[in-house]
Amino acid sequence: MPMHRLTGITLGVPDVASAAAYYTDFGLIPVGRTQRFATTDGGEQLAIRHAARRRLLDLGIGVDDPDDLDRAAAGLRRLGVAVERSGTSVAATDPGTEVRVRVELAPRIAPEPATGPVYNQPGDAARLNERADAIHRNERVRPRKLGHVVLGSTDQEASQRFFTDGLGLKISDTVPGAAAFLRCSTDHHNVLVQRSPVSFLHHTSWQVDDVDEVGRGATAMLEADPSRHVWGLGRHAIGSNFFWYLKDPAGNFSEYYADLDCIVDDALWTPGVWEDARSLYQWGPPPPPSFLAPDDLAALMTGAHSA
């Protein structure tokens, strides 16, 4: 796949300082004195800017060479979408999500392999005479990369076409009439577009090494402020990943995740059609109503065009 990752996002919030403090606590690495943040593998992947309402302003997708830019530009033009083209990027705005998407030349991520946990299982005691590695971890959890974003769209079908027919993302799974899980890499999904009465950012998702890092990261965040909790710990059905969701001061959800499905051969993956609400999770607590319909959804609808 010539597309290979999300390069970064620009998050718009009413209070930049409080959001910056939150994402510092979350484990992202501040870059200088700017409101920009890095992950350990992906480099700079988050910028925070002022906006009248919370929203995703900008989303970057990395490609290998200028031919990939040509393909994205041609696909968007076939849909009648206005395109901004430079020597290193193609940019266009999806009306349904109101997000400006940049397809840009970017290096691929070459992460250091994680040292996975060694589990003792029935009939296979692989860890002998020592405690589990996770017991000894005390450093701050640092996300490896930005994995995916979930966007509410006022025209879900048109947004799906923008990302697939226009930009070239592939469909991993769908919830008919409601949502599509789309990928621009070997990750199960990098963009999820869901039907919504207003365009908004539902959540960003950040990869950590394993389920212990999911739990440690969330525990530290909740020790600092219990009101940050949204939903977790659990394992999704679609995508299969472990998850824990928290909430930033503006109302955006942020997810620690680990063990997401990986699709390296399109011929060996059959996109699923999911109907049941249980597709949201395989195990864990049920999702709270505020996860399915954020508490500020009505306010976002009222002020949808104020930014």
C-alpha positions as CSV (number, residue, x, y, z in Angstrom):
1,M,0.0,0.0,0.0
2,P,1.6,3.3,-1.0
3,M,-0.2,5.0,1.8
4,H,1.4,3.9,5.0
5,R,0.4,5.9,8.1
6,L,-1.2,8.9,9.7
7,T,1.4,11.6,9.9
8,G,-0.4,13.9,12.4
9,I,-3.4,15.9,13.3
10,T,-4.3,19.5,14.3
11,L,-6.8,19.7,17.1
12,G,-8.9,22.8,17.6
13,V,-10.1,23.5,21.1
14,P,-11.4,26.6,23.0
15,D,-8.7,26.4,25.8
16,V,-5.3,25.5,24.3
17,A,-3.4,25.5,27.6
18,S,-5.6,23.0,29.4
19,A,-5.6,20.6,26.4
20,A,-1.8,20.9,26.2
21,A,-1.5,19.9,29.9
22,Y,-3.8,17.0,29.3
23,Y,-1.9,15.5,26.4
24,T,1.4,16.0,28.3
25,D,-0.1,13.9,31.1
26,F,-1.3,11.4,28.5
27,G,2.3,10.7,27.6
28,L,2.8,12.7,24.4
29,I,6.2,14.6,24.3
30,P,6.1,18.4,24.1
31,V,8.2,19.8,21.3
32,G,10.0,22.9,22.4
33,R,7.7,25.8,23.7
34,T,5.1,25.2,21.0
35,Q,1.8,23.5,21.3
36,R,3.1,20.5,19.4
37,F,3.6,17.0,20.6
38,A,5.4,13.9,19.5
39,T,5.1,10.1,19.9
40,T,8.2,7.9,20.3
41,D,7.9,6.3,16.9
42,G,5.8,8.7,14.8
43,G,7.6,12.0,15.6
44,E,5.5,15.2,15.8
45,Q,1.9,14.0,15.5
46,L,-0.3,16.5,17.4
47,A,-0.7,20.2,17.1
48,I,-3.2,22.1,19.2
49,R,-4.7,25.4,18.1
50,H,-7.5,27.6,19.3
51,A,-11.0,27.1,17.9
52,A,-14.4,28.3,19.0
53,R,-15.6,24.7,19.4
54,R,-13.7,21.4,19.7
55,R,-13.0,19.9,16.3
56,L,-10.4,18.2,14.2
57,L,-8.9,20.8,11.9
58,D,-6.4,18.9,9.9
59,L,-5.4,15.3,9.3
60,G,-2.2,14.1,7.6
61,I,-1.7,10.8,5.6
62,G,1.8,9.7,4.6
63,V,2.7,8.4,1.1
64,D,5.9,7.3,-0.5
65,D,6.4,9.3,-3.7
66,P,4.9,12.0,-6.0
67,D,3.0,9.4,-8.0
68,D,0.9,8.7,-5.0
69,L,0.1,12.4,-4.7
70,D,-1.0,12.3,-8.4
71,R,-3.4,9.4,-7.7
72,A,-4.9,11.1,-4.7
73,A,-5.4,14.4,-6.6
74,A,-7.0,12.5,-9.6
75,G,-9.3,10.6,-7.3
76,L,-10.5,13.7,-5.5
77,R,-11.1,15.6,-8.8
78,R,-13.2,12.7,-10.1
79,L,-15.5,13.3,-7.1
80,G,-15.6,17.0,-7.9
81,V,-13.6,18.0,-4.9
82,A,-11.4,21.1,-5.0
83,V,-7.7,20.1,-4.6
84,E,-4.7,22.1,-3.3
85,R,-1.5,20.7,-4.8
86,S,2.1,21.4,-4.0
87,G,5.3,19.5,-4.7
88,T,5.0,17.5,-1.5
89,S,1.3,17.3,-0.7
90,V,-2.3,17.2,-1.9
91,A,-4.9,18.8,0.4
92,A,-8.7,18.8,0.3
93,T,-11.6,19.3,2.7
94,D,-14.3,16.7,3.3
95,P,-17.6,18.6,3.7
96,G,-19.2,15.8,5.8
97,T,-16.5,15.9,8.5
98,E,-15.3,19.5,7.8
99,V,-11.7,18.1,8.1
100,R,-8.9,19.3,5.9
101,V,-7.0,16.2,4.8
102,R,-3.4,16.4,3.6
103,V,-1.8,13.5,1.7
104,E,1.9,14.2,2.0
105,L,5.3,12.7,1.3
106,A,6.6,11.2,4.6
107,P,9.0,8.5,5.7
108,R,7.7,5.2,7.0
109,I,7.8,4.4,10.7
110,A,10.4,1.9,11.6
111,P,9.6,1.1,15.3
112,E,11.8,-0.8,17.7
113,P,10.0,-4.1,18.5
114,A,8.3,-4.1,21.9
115,T,9.4,-6.5,24.5
116,G,6.2,-8.4,24.9
117,P,4.9,-9.8,28.2
118,V,5.6,-13.5,28.9
119,Y,2.5,-15.2,30.2
120,N,2.2,-18.3,32.3
121,Q,-0.6,-20.3,30.9
122,P,-2.2,-23.7,31.8
123,G,0.3,-26.4,30.9
124,D,2.9,-23.8,29.7
125,A,4.7,-22.0,32.5
126,A,7.0,-19.8,30.3
127,R,8.0,-17.4,33.1
128,L,9.8,-19.3,35.9
129,N,11.1,-18.1,39.3
130,E,10.5,-14.4,38.5
131,R,7.7,-11.8,38.6
132,A,5.9,-10.5,35.6
133,D,7.8,-7.8,33.7
134,A,4.9,-5.4,34.1
135,I,5.2,-5.4,37.9
136,H,8.5,-3.7,37.6
137,R,7.5,-0.9,35.2
138,N,7.4,2.5,36.7
139,E,8.3,4.9,33.9
140,R,5.6,7.1,32.3
141,V,3.6,5.4,29.5
142,R,4.6,6.9,26.1
143,P,2.4,6.3,23.1
144,R,4.2,4.9,20.1
145,K,2.1,6.5,17.4
146,L,-1.2,8.0,16.4
147,G,-3.2,5.0,15.3
148,H,-6.6,6.3,14.2
149,V,-9.2,9.1,14.4
150,V,-13.0,8.7,14.6
151,L,-15.0,11.4,12.9
152,G,-18.7,12.3,12.9
153,S,-20.0,13.2,9.5
154,T,-23.2,14.8,8.5
155,D,-23.0,12.9,5.2
156,Q,-21.4,9.5,6.1
157,E,-21.7,8.0,2.6
158,A,-20.1,11.0,0.9
159,S,-17.3,11.1,3.5
160,Q,-16.7,7.4,2.9
161,R,-16.4,8.1,-0.8
162,F,-14.0,11.0,-0.1
163,F,-11.6,8.8,1.8
164,T,-12.0,5.6,-0.4
165,D,-12.7,6.6,-4.0
166,G,-11.0,10.0,-3.5
167,L,-7.9,9.3,-1.4
168,G,-7.6,5.6,-1.8
169,L,-8.2,4.3,1.7
170,K,-9.5,0.7,2.0
171,I,-12.5,-0.6,3.8
172,S,-11.8,-3.0,6.7
173,D,-15.3,-3.4,8.2
174,T,-18.6,-1.6,8.0
175,V,-21.7,-1.0,10.1
176,P,-24.3,-0.5,7.4
177,G,-25.7,3.0,7.2
178,A,-23.7,4.1,10.3
179,A,-20.0,3.7,10.0
180,A,-17.0,2.5,8.0
181,F,-13.6,1.5,9.3
182,L,-11.0,2.6,6.8
183,R,-7.2,2.0,6.6
184,C,-4.3,3.8,5.0
185,S,-1.8,1.3,6.4
186,T,-1.6,-2.3,7.6
187,D,-3.5,-1.3,10.7
188,H,-7.1,-2.5,10.8
189,H,-8.3,1.1,10.7
190,N,-6.8,4.6,10.6
191,V,-10.0,6.6,10.0
192,L,-13.5,5.7,11.1
193,V,-16.3,7.8,9.6
194,Q,-19.6,7.6,11.4
195,R,-23.0,9.1,10.8
196,S,-23.7,12.1,13.0
197,P,-26.1,15.1,13.1
198,V,-23.0,17.4,13.3
199,S,-19.4,17.1,12.2
200,F,-17.1,16.5,15.2
201,L,-14.1,14.6,16.5
202,H,-15.2,11.6,18.5
203,H,-11.8,10.3,19.5
204,T,-8.1,10.0,18.7
205,S,-6.4,6.7,19.4
206,W,-2.8,6.2,20.4
207,Q,-0.8,2.9,20.3
208,V,1.1,1.6,23.3
209,D,3.1,-1.6,23.7
210,D,0.6,-4.0,25.4
211,V,-2.4,-4.3,27.6
212,D,-0.3,-3.5,30.7
213,E,0.6,-0.1,29.2
214,V,-3.1,0.5,28.4
215,G,-3.9,-0.1,32.1
216,R,-0.9,1.7,33.5
217,G,-1.5,4.8,31.3
218,A,-5.2,5.0,32.2
219,T,-4.5,4.4,35.9
220,A,-2.0,7.3,36.0
221,M,-4.4,9.6,34.2
222,L,-7.2,8.8,36.6
223,E,-5.1,9.1,39.7
224,A,-4.5,12.7,38.5
225,D,-8.2,13.4,37.7
226,P,-10.8,10.7,38.1
227,S,-13.3,12.7,36.0
228,R,-11.2,11.8,32.9
229,H,-12.6,8.3,32.8
230,V,-14.9,7.4,29.9
231,W,-14.8,3.6,29.1
232,G,-12.5,0.7,29.8
233,L,-10.7,-1.5,30.2
234,G,-12.0,-3.8,27.5
235,R,-11.4,-5.5,24.1
236,H,-13.1,-4.4,21.0
237,A,-14.7,-6.9,18.6
238,I,-14.1,-4.8,15.4
239,G,-10.3,-4.3,15.3
240,S,-9.8,-6.7,18.2
241,N,-7.7,-4.2,20.2
242,F,-7.6,-3.6,24.0
243,F,-8.9,-0.1,24.8
244,W,-9.3,2.5,27.5
245,Y,-10.9,5.8,26.7
246,L,-10.4,9.1,28.6
247,K,-11.7,12.6,28.0
248,D,-9.7,15.8,27.5
249,P,-10.8,19.2,28.9
250,A,-12.5,20.2,25.6
251,G,-14.6,16.9,25.5
252,N,-12.6,14.9,23.0
253,F,-12.0,11.3,23.8
254,S,-8.5,9.9,23.6
255,E,-7.8,6.1,23.6
256,Y,-4.9,4.0,24.6
257,Y,-4.9,0.9,22.5
258,A,-2.8,-2.3,22.0
259,D,-3.0,-5.4,19.9
260,L,-5.0,-4.1,16.9
261,D,-5.7,-6.4,13.9
262,C,-3.0,-6.1,11.2
263,I,-4.0,-6.5,7.5
264,V,-1.0,-7.2,5.2
265,D,-2.7,-9.1,2.4
266,D,-6.0,-7.7,1.1
267,A,-6.8,-11.0,-0.5
268,L,-6.8,-12.7,2.9
269,W,-9.1,-10.2,4.6
270,T,-12.8,-10.1,4.1
271,P,-14.5,-6.9,5.3
272,G,-17.2,-7.8,7.8
273,V,-20.7,-6.3,8.0
274,W,-21.5,-5.7,11.7
275,E,-25.0,-5.1,13.0
276,D,-25.1,-5.9,16.7
277,A,-24.2,-3.3,19.3
278,R,-21.9,-6.0,20.8
279,S,-19.6,-5.4,17.9
280,L,-18.4,-2.4,20.0
281,Y,-16.7,-4.7,22.5
282,Q,-16.0,-8.4,23.1
283,W,-15.6,-8.0,26.8
284,G,-15.4,-5.2,29.4
285,P,-18.0,-2.9,30.9
286,P,-20.8,-1.8,28.5
287,P,-20.2,1.6,26.8
288,P,-21.7,4.5,28.7
289,P,-24.4,6.6,26.9
290,S,-21.9,9.5,26.8
291,F,-19.6,7.4,24.6
292,L,-22.3,6.7,22.0
293,A,-23.6,10.3,22.1
294,P,-21.2,12.7,23.8
295,D,-22.6,14.9,26.5
296,D,-21.9,18.1,24.5
297,L,-23.5,16.8,21.2
298,A,-26.5,19.2,21.5
299,A,-24.2,22.1,22.1
300,L,-22.0,21.2,19.1
301,M,-25.2,21.1,17.0
302,T,-26.3,24.5,18.2
303,G,-22.9,26.1,17.6
304,A,-21.9,23.9,14.6
305,H,-21.1,26.9,12.4
306,S,-19.6,29.2,15.0
307,A,-16.0,28.2,14.5
